[in-house]
């Protein structure tokens, strides 16, 4: 299953229910450029995420760090971490994604000792899974086996999946990563999510830098430093980018027009909206609307 339009709440928490009918986890293939935005937008969720690139290569941002993952490599993304993904060099990147609720990884009796400390650790927002490392290669192999089990659904496949998940987790924590918890990192993450939450509630209104900073209980300068460090962007440029993201959905409605959409997402000038949209998407809003309506691969500029 390909999720082409991430549903997130105002805090960027993904609302997709990551589960099969029985198990609290999900496994699916994602083609990055098929997402409505052309990339996987910034979001977070309560599940652990294991990624394996099976075609091309991708650039992942996890919190404030950026890593490139090539075909055959993988990535563990810790629960609660902000992350996004882009295709690198138009490679047609496809990755296998396994999202699993932490409480399902091990039994309740083992959870507090072998799982919960890793959720709390602030020094492991992600771990690279290299096929050259035996422990990581084992994880990648188990991910492929889980994917195959879901496709074939043999008898008792749910139990086999549970066994593989346990094996994946055991190999992950056996690689020797020490756990650290820094209260300042926890506070930083909370403040960042508070500011994003405020933007996503008020993006259709007039937004000032002071408003965003106040939501994070920061000064304007410190607010700018947070965004630059964690999102590689300025606060107000992020607002513009988010407004463009929201406009993509509205423009696909048959009765929408460019001017109305511009004002609905918070722009106070149609010409400014068109200019920013063209810079971000590579075509005008009207061309995008026609492109989506006609389902053509020819992009009118």
PyMOL commands that set and color helices and strands:
alter all, ss='L'
color gray80, all
select helices_A, chain A and resi 32-34+102-105+108-114+116-120+134-152+157-173+183-202+209-215+220-231+235-251+258-264+270-281+285-294
alter helices_A, ss='H'
color red, helices_A
select strands_A, chain A and resi 25-31+40-43+48-55+57-62+65-70+74-77+83-87+94-100+126-129
alter strands_A, ss='S'
color yellow, strands_A
deselect
rebuild
show_as cartoon
